[in-house]
Amino acid sequence: MNLDVIMWPDSPWADMRQEWLQAEEYGLGRGWLYDHLNLNDRPVWHESYTTLAAAAAATSRIGMGTMVTAPNFRHPVTTAKAALSLDALSEGRFVLGLGAGGPGADSDALGGAPLDRAERTARFAEWTELIDLLLTRDTADFAGRHFTAHQVEIGGGEARRPPLAVAATARRGMELAVRHADLWITQDISQNPATYAGTPHAEVRRQIALLDEICAEQGRAPETLPRLAVLGYGGERPLASIEAFRDCLGRYAQLGISTLAVLWPRGEQAGAQLAVLEQAAAECRLP
């Protein structure tokens, strides 16, 4: 099982740099960074691509990615261009994480009419298709309902395409993951109460069964699509103790999850949780 961490862009760079170096020292696989304009009204919230470029320059081994970039305030052309640059600056350590984006401040920031869930899903389909096109072609032309690209040359091509990760918990998003992604992402919190299976573990199991069904429909071998579960948003507490982490590791490994991602510790319990994270990372590195 691989172990990744969700980092926080909410501190002075000197502090953030130390956290990235610490994560690399622990031997964590990747540090993922939220891509929002802000979160919970924090006074400091750095832009994700700029911050990841700084993290790439400060480190040499740890991977990095966006968790996740959404179309709420980003255009596919500029997003793909930034991804190519980050892939080069990090010497191949960058993963472009994509998600549909929800309502709220990010969605409202640039104006326009609010989108319902079905419209956001349709926009995400265009967004993902165009980003993949931009990253894999020398020149891209695209005319959709939400996005347009006219004879765009950003330096894309199969040899230079960074890996794509797609976060999805429902069929339409999973279909995009099966068609385009190198990694599928889910989390331990339900997005849809109507289909929620009752516990985070049962919900991820339900989603994996659906993902495998879609792989079969589209002719993709399920083992060619690695699966990442973010734990700590919802009911799971993997850093409460090393025993809690081992329990999560075992239960999610049985489901076929190949990577767990946990939240970089914050708050009163940060010291104790960092000790758990360090030990967990060491145990995940054992042969």
C-alpha positions in Angstrom: 0.0 0.0 0.0 1.3 3.5 -0.9 0.8 6.3 1.6 0.2 9.9 0.5 -0.7 13.0 2.4 -2.9 16.0 1.8 -0.9 19.2 2.5 -2.2 22.6 3.5 -1.4 25.9 1.7 -2.4 28.0 4.7 0.9 29.0 6.3 3.9 31.2 5.6 6.2 29.6 2.9 9.0 29.0 5.4 6.6 26.8 7.5 5.1 25.1 4.4 8.6 24.3 3.0 9.5 22.6 6.3 6.3 20.5 6.2 7.1 19.4 2.6 10.7 18.5 3.6 9.3 16.6 6.6 6.9 14.7 4.4 9.7 13.8 2.0 11.9 12.7 4.9 9.1 10.4 6.2 9.1 8.7 2.7 5.6 9.6 1.8 4.7 8.9 -1.8 3.0 12.2 -2.8 1.9 15.5 -1.2 -1.5 16.6 -2.6 -2.6 20.2 -2.5 -6.1 21.6 -2.4 -7.0 23.9 -5.4 -9.4 26.4 -4.0 -9.5 30.2 -3.9 -9.9 29.8 -0.2 -11.2 27.3 2.3 -13.2 28.1 5.5 -12.1 31.8 5.3 -8.5 31.2 6.2 -6.5 34.4 6.2 -3.7 32.7 4.2 -4.5 30.4 1.4 -1.8 30.1 -1.3 -2.5 29.4 -5.0 -1.9 25.7 -5.6 0.1 25.7 -8.8 2.5 28.4 -7.6 2.9 26.6 -4.3 3.5 23.2 -6.0 6.2 24.8 -8.1 7.9 26.0 -4.9 7.5 22.6 -3.3 9.0 21.0 -6.4 12.1 23.2 -6.2 12.5 22.6 -2.4 12.3 18.8 -2.7 13.8 16.1 -4.8 11.8 12.8 -4.3 8.3 13.3 -3.1 5.5 13.3 -5.7 2.9 16.0 -5.8 -0.5 16.7 -7.3 -3.7 18.8 -7.1 -6.5 17.5 -5.0 -8.3 18.5 -7.1 -8.4 21.1 -9.8 -11.9 21.8 -11.0 -13.5 23.9 -13.8 -15.1 26.4 -11.3 -12.4 29.1 -11.9 -9.9 27.4 -14.3 -9.9 27.0 -18.0 -8.6 23.8 -19.6 -6.0 25.6 -21.7 -4.3 27.4 -18.9 -4.6 24.4 -16.6 -3.0 22.0 -19.1 -0.2 24.5 -19.7 0.5 24.8 -15.9 0.4 21.0 -15.6 3.1 20.7 -18.4 5.3 23.2 -16.6 4.9 21.6 -13.2 5.7 18.2 -14.7 8.9 19.6 -16.1 9.8 21.6 -13.0 9.3 18.5 -10.7 11.1 16.2 -13.2 8.1 14.0 -13.6 6.8 14.0 -10.0 3.5 15.8 -10.7 0.0 14.3 -11.1 -2.8 16.5 -12.4 -5.8 15.7 -10.2 -9.2 16.7 -11.6 -12.7 17.0 -10.1 -16.1 18.3 -11.1 -16.2 21.1 -8.5 -19.2 21.9 -6.4 -21.3 25.0 -5.7 -20.0 27.8 -3.4 -17.4 30.5 -3.4 -15.1 28.9 -6.1 -18.1 28.4 -8.4 -19.5 31.9 -7.9 -16.2 33.9 -8.1 -16.2 34.5 -11.8 -19.9 35.1 -12.1 -22.4 33.4 -14.4 -25.5 31.4 -13.7 -25.4 28.7 -11.1 -25.1 25.1 -12.4 -27.0 22.2 -11.0 -25.3 18.8 -10.5 -26.1 17.5 -14.0 -24.8 20.6 -15.6 -21.6 20.5 -13.5 -21.1 16.9 -14.5 -21.5 17.8 -18.2 -19.1 20.6 -17.8 -16.6 18.3 -16.1 -16.9 15.8 -19.1 -15.9 18.6 -21.5 -13.2 19.8 -19.2 -11.5 16.4 -18.8 -11.8 15.6 -22.5 -10.2 18.9 -23.5 -7.4 18.7 -20.9 -6.5 15.2 -22.1 -6.6 16.4 -25.7 -4.3 19.4 -24.9 -1.8 17.2 -23.1 -1.6 14.5 -25.8 -1.7 16.5 -29.0 0.7 18.9 -30.6 -2.3 21.1 -31.6 -5.8 21.0 -30.1 -9.1 22.2 -31.5 -12.2 21.9 -29.5 -15.7 23.5 -29.5 -18.0 22.6 -26.7 -20.9 24.1 -24.8 -18.6 25.2 -21.9 -15.1 25.4 -23.3 -13.4 26.2 -26.6 -9.8 25.8 -27.8 -8.8 27.1 -31.2 -5.5 25.8 -32.7 -3.9 25.7 -29.3 -0.3 24.7 -29.1 1.0 24.4 -25.5 3.7 21.8 -26.0 1.6 18.7 -25.3 2.3 15.3 -26.7 2.1 11.7 -25.5 5.7 11.7 -24.4 5.2 14.8 -22.2 1.7 14.1 -20.7 1.7 14.1 -16.9 -0.5 11.4 -15.2 -4.1 12.3 -14.8 -6.1 11.5 -11.6 -9.9 11.8 -11.6 -11.9 12.1 -8.4 -15.4 10.6 -8.9 -18.0 8.9 -6.7 -20.8 8.4 -9.3 -21.2 6.7 -12.6 -20.6 9.7 -15.0 -17.4 10.8 -13.3 -16.2 7.2 -13.1 -16.7 6.8 -16.8 -14.4 9.7 -17.3 -11.9 8.1 -15.0 -12.0 4.8 -16.9 -11.5 6.6 -20.2 -8.9 9.1 -19.3 -7.3 8.6 -15.9 -4.1 6.9 -14.6 -5.5 7.1 -11.0 -9.0 7.1 -9.5 -9.7 9.1 -6.3 -12.4 8.8 -3.8 -12.8 9.7 -0.1 -14.4 8.6 3.2 -17.4 10.9 3.0 -20.6 10.6 0.9 -21.4 12.9 -1.9 -24.9 11.6 -2.4 -27.1 10.6 0.6 -29.4 8.8 -1.7 -26.8 6.2 -2.6 -24.7 6.2 0.6 -23.9 2.7 1.8 -23.9 3.5 5.5 -20.3 3.6 6.5 -17.2 5.1 4.7 -15.8 1.6 4.1 -19.1 0.2 2.8 -19.4 3.3 0.5 -16.0 2.8 -1.0 -16.7 -0.9 -1.5 -19.9 0.1 -3.4 -18.0 2.6 -5.5 -15.3 0.1 -6.4 -17.9 -2.4 -7.5 -19.4 0.2 -9.8 -15.9 1.2 -11.1 -15.1 -2.4 -11.9 -18.5 -2.7 -13.7 -17.7 0.4 -15.8 -14.2 -0.9 -16.6 -15.8 -4.1 -18.0 -18.3 -2.1 -20.0 -15.5 0.0 -21.5 -13.0 -2.8 -22.0 -10.4 -1.6 -19.5 -8.8 -4.1 -17.2 -9.5 -3.0 -13.6 -6.0 -3.6 -12.5 -4.8 -0.9 -14.9 -6.6 1.8 -12.9 -5.0 2.3 -9.5 -7.3 3.5 -6.7 -6.7 6.2 -4.0 -8.9 6.8 -1.0 -8.5 9.9 1.1 -9.3 9.2 4.8 -9.9 11.8 7.4 -12.6 14.0 5.9 -15.4 11.8 7.1 -15.8 8.9 9.5 -12.3 7.4 9.4 -9.5 8.6 11.8 -6.4 6.9 10.5 -4.0 9.0 12.5 -5.7 8.6 15.9 -3.2 5.9 16.7 -0.9 3.5 14.9 -3.5 0.7 15.6 -6.2 2.9 13.9 -3.9 3.3 10.9 -3.2 -0.4 10.6 -6.9 -1.1 10.8 -7.7 1.3 8.0 -4.8 0.0 6.0 -6.0 -3.6 6.2 -9.7 -2.8 5.5 -9.1 -0.7 2.5 -6.4 -2.9 1.1 -8.9 -5.7 1.1 -11.1 -3.5 -1.1 -8.3 -3.1 -3.7 -7.3 0.4 -2.7 -3.7 0.9 -3.8 -3.0 4.2 -2.1 -4.2 5.8 1.2 -4.0 9.6 1.6 -4.3 11.1 5.0 -4.5 14.8 6.1 -1.3 16.5 7.2 -1.9 17.0 11.0 -3.3 20.3 12.2 -4.5 21.5 15.6 -4.0 20.4 19.2 -3.3 16.7 18.3 -0.8 17.5 15.5 2.3 16.4 17.4 0.8 13.0 18.3 -0.6 12.5 14.8 2.7 13.4 13.2 4.3 10.6 15.2 1.7 8.2 14.0 2.2 9.4 10.4 6.0 8.9 10.6 5.6 5.3 11.9 2.8 4.6 9.4 5.1 5.8 6.5 7.9 3.6 7.8 5.6 0.5 7.9 4.3 1.2 4.4 7.9 1.3 3.1 8.7 -2.2 4.5 9.1 -4.9 1.9 
